[in-house]
Amino acid sequence: FRELIKASGVGPKLALTILSGMNAQQFMQCVSMEDVTGLTKLPGVGKKTAERLVIEMRDRLSKLAKDQGYAETVHLTPDLPVENTFVQRTDAKEEALSALIALGYKAPQATKVINSVHQEDMSSEVLIREALRAMAN
């Protein structure tokens, strides 16, 4: 999230929209594969914004992944069509964890709070909201 809002023309609202439309790994995959079409499928992201995101985020994301130790855990698969990444659904806990990490929370802290507020059949959006509330209190 913090890296996204540093990009030209991307504010907090658009950054949240982007991260709501795909998880961090999918976004990193689109950027690394220079998939402008995949990014333009997100609401509020036009062709020019998508091109700008690819250019500005390519180096930032690779540096961020390396700095935070995600290089080993984030597997970008160039042979996988990006269209398939949008229909792949992970469970709500994984999506919430990705969102909180993208917002700058540490993985252990995010995992702990997600586990404490998680209830059966809770959507990722509700889980994220409840986790943020729990961390704010």
Secondary structure, 3 states (H helix, E strand, C coil): CHHHHCCCCCCHHHHHHHHHHCCHHHHHHHHHCCCHHHHHCCCCCCHHHHHHHHHHHHHHHHHHHHHCCCCCCCCCCCCCCHHHHHHCCCCHHHHHHHHHHHCCCCHHHHHHHHHHHCCCCCCHHHHHHHHHHHHHC
